Amino acid sequence: MLDITQQKGTATELRCILDFTNLGYRCLKPVDESSKYDVVVDMGAGKFIRIQCKTSSWVTDTKEPNVAFAIPTSCITTNTKSTTRHKYSKDDIDYFYTWFEGQGYLVSIEEATGVSFRWRYEYPSSGQKQGIHIANDYKIEEVLKTI
């Protein structure tokens, strides 16, 4: 039986495949777990993109609740001897995908440079705009227009 973390991860991967399939793309899944990507999308004309699916959650360090959500942009592997954090690179994947509150989102590996990436639904009341990522700009349908 899958634990809750595995269940959430599987659900996110299936949402990714469903989103791309509904938009008319063919999806490929690695047959083993050694790949850094979870899904490969055939964009047509010989172009493929590698997607790492990440489960997102509400950010809790904001002034108002439920205004931002985030994904981790690294993975942690633990065994009996050590815990290792692996940061994804352009050699590993092209995009991160997440499904949150009924919507799929994509962010490129070039833009997701920290240990996490966060989206907001609107700019903060402080007026800050620099470094703020508005969720509507990262909807899967919007990002695919630029690929």
C-alpha positions as CSV (number, residue, x, y, z in Angstrom):
1,M,0.0,0.0,0.0
2,L,1.3,3.5,-0.9
3,D,1.9,6.0,1.9
4,I,0.2,9.4,1.8
5,T,3.3,11.1,0.2
6,Q,3.5,8.5,-2.5
7,Q,-0.3,8.8,-3.2
8,K,0.0,12.6,-3.5
9,G,3.0,12.2,-5.9
10,T,1.2,9.7,-8.0
11,A,-1.9,11.9,-8.2
12,T,0.2,14.9,-9.3
13,E,1.8,12.8,-12.0
14,L,-1.5,11.6,-13.3
15,R,-2.9,15.1,-13.3
16,C,0.1,16.2,-15.4
17,I,-0.5,13.4,-17.9
18,L,-4.2,14.2,-18.0
19,D,-3.6,18.0,-18.5
20,F,-1.2,17.4,-21.4
21,T,-3.4,14.7,-23.0
22,N,-6.4,17.0,-22.8
23,L,-4.4,19.7,-24.5
24,G,-3.6,17.2,-27.4
25,Y,-0.1,16.1,-26.5
26,R,1.3,12.6,-26.2
27,C,2.9,11.7,-22.9
28,L,5.6,9.1,-22.2
29,K,6.5,7.6,-18.8
30,P,9.9,6.2,-17.9
31,V,9.8,2.5,-17.2
32,D,12.2,2.7,-14.2
33,E,12.6,5.1,-11.3
34,S,16.2,6.1,-12.1
35,S,15.1,9.0,-14.3
36,K,15.1,12.5,-12.8
37,Y,11.9,13.3,-14.8
38,D,8.5,11.8,-14.3
39,V,6.9,12.4,-17.6
40,V,8.2,13.2,-21.1
41,V,5.8,15.2,-23.4
42,D,6.0,14.9,-27.2
43,M,5.5,18.5,-28.4
44,G,5.6,17.4,-32.1
45,A,8.1,18.1,-34.8
46,G,10.7,16.1,-32.9
47,K,10.6,18.2,-29.7
48,F,10.3,16.6,-26.3
49,I,10.2,18.2,-22.9
50,R,11.1,16.5,-19.6
51,I,8.7,17.2,-16.7
52,Q,9.4,16.7,-13.0
53,C,6.1,16.6,-11.1
54,K,6.0,18.1,-7.6
55,T,3.1,18.2,-5.1
56,S,2.4,21.8,-4.0
57,S,1.1,23.1,-0.7
58,W,0.0,26.4,0.8
59,V,2.8,28.7,2.0
60,T,2.5,29.5,5.7
61,D,4.9,32.5,6.0
62,T,2.6,35.1,4.4
63,K,0.7,37.9,6.2
64,E,-2.6,36.6,4.9
65,P,-3.4,32.9,4.7
66,N,-3.9,31.0,1.4
67,V,-2.4,33.6,-0.9
68,A,0.6,31.6,-2.1
69,F,1.6,28.0,-2.8
70,A,5.0,26.4,-3.4
71,I,6.8,23.3,-4.6
72,P,10.2,22.0,-3.6
73,T,12.7,22.2,-6.5
74,S,15.1,19.6,-5.2
75,C,14.7,16.0,-3.9
76,I,15.9,14.4,-0.7
77,T,17.0,10.8,-0.6
78,T,17.5,9.1,2.8
79,N,19.0,5.8,3.6
80,T,20.5,4.2,6.7
81,K,23.8,6.1,6.2
82,S,22.9,9.6,5.0
83,T,20.4,12.1,3.7
84,T,21.2,13.7,0.4
85,R,19.6,16.7,-1.3
86,H,19.7,16.7,-5.1
87,K,19.1,20.0,-7.0
88,Y,17.7,19.5,-10.4
89,S,19.5,21.0,-13.4
90,K,18.8,21.6,-17.1
91,D,20.6,18.3,-17.8
92,D,17.9,16.6,-15.7
93,I,14.6,18.2,-16.6
94,D,13.1,21.1,-18.6
95,Y,10.0,22.0,-16.4
96,F,8.4,21.4,-13.1
97,Y,4.7,20.7,-13.0
98,T,2.2,21.0,-10.2
99,W,-1.5,20.7,-9.7
100,F,-3.0,23.1,-7.2
101,E,-6.6,24.0,-6.3
102,G,-7.9,22.6,-9.6
103,Q,-5.3,24.0,-12.0
104,G,-2.0,22.7,-13.6
105,Y,1.1,24.9,-13.5
106,L,4.5,24.7,-15.2
107,V,7.7,26.5,-14.4
108,S,11.0,26.1,-16.4
109,I,14.1,24.8,-14.7
110,E,15.8,28.1,-15.6
111,E,13.3,30.1,-13.6
112,A,13.1,27.7,-10.6
113,T,16.6,28.3,-9.2
114,G,16.1,28.1,-5.5
115,V,15.3,25.2,-3.2
116,S,11.6,26.0,-3.7
117,F,9.4,28.0,-6.1
118,R,6.3,29.9,-5.1
119,W,3.3,31.4,-6.8
120,R,0.9,34.0,-5.5
121,Y,-2.6,34.7,-6.7
122,E,-2.0,38.4,-6.6
123,Y,0.7,40.9,-5.7
124,P,1.2,41.5,-2.0
125,S,-0.5,44.6,-0.4
126,S,3.0,46.0,0.2
127,G,3.2,46.7,-3.5
128,Q,6.3,44.5,-4.0
129,K,6.4,43.1,-7.6
130,Q,10.1,42.1,-8.0
131,G,10.6,38.4,-7.4
132,I,6.8,37.7,-7.2
133,H,5.4,35.0,-9.5
134,I,1.7,35.4,-10.3
135,A,0.0,32.0,-10.7
136,N,-2.0,33.0,-13.8
137,D,1.2,33.5,-15.7
138,Y,2.2,29.9,-15.0
139,K,-1.0,28.1,-15.9
140,I,-0.1,25.2,-18.2
141,E,-2.1,26.6,-21.0
142,E,-0.2,30.0,-20.8
143,V,3.3,28.4,-20.6
144,L,2.6,26.1,-23.5
145,K,2.0,29.2,-25.7
146,T,5.6,30.1,-25.2
147,I,7.2,26.7,-25.9
